[in-house]
Structures are given as structure tokens and as C-alpha cells.
């Protein structure tokens, strides 16, 4: 396989995709729980929105605390599988493209 700019970008993208769940699992739960809210709706109104707690729920889930994740936001039951499926799809797409090479390289192999 020839090293091209595209293959380097794909390899870095794959490495970043693999790092995401590791970083979520490594981050300290207390730091996320005690940190400031990122939700603009809650900041302006003081009320939780439907998505409030999903970040804390995802971190708790990645640490293996399903009950705690459900207390933060029950929507994690839907959000986690959807995010996981999207993550796997994109990881697979980039890995397949890296292993097969670019369409231009495939065309060059067919027409030397």
C-alpha cells in the first residue's frame, strides 16, 4: 500500500475514533458531575432540557454504572446505542477506505 496524504488522514481519523471511548472511560466521573453545565437552555432558564444529563449519563455508562446513567437521563437507553451504531459505521467506513485505498488509486491499478 502506497502512503498518500489521504491514507494518513484516514489513519489519523481512525486513531481519533478509537480514542473517543477510551477518553470517555478515562475521564473522572466526579469532574464531569461537578463541572459547569454546557446546556444553554439550562443556563438561561434554570430548567433542564430533554438532553440535560446525557453527557454525565454517557460517562457513567462508559464507567459501567448503568443505574447511575439512568438517573442522569433515561434517554441514554436510546442515545447510547444510536451513538454506538454511528460510531461503528464511521469507523468501518474509514477503515474500509484505508484498506482499499482511494478510488483514484483503484482506477490506476486497473489501468496501469
ABEGO torsion letter per residue (X at the ends): XBBBAAAAAAAAAAAAAAAAAAAAAABBAAAAAABBBABAAAAAAGBBBAABGAAAAAAAAAAGBAAAAAAABAAAAAAAAAAAAAAAAAAAAAAAAAAAEBAAAAAAAABX
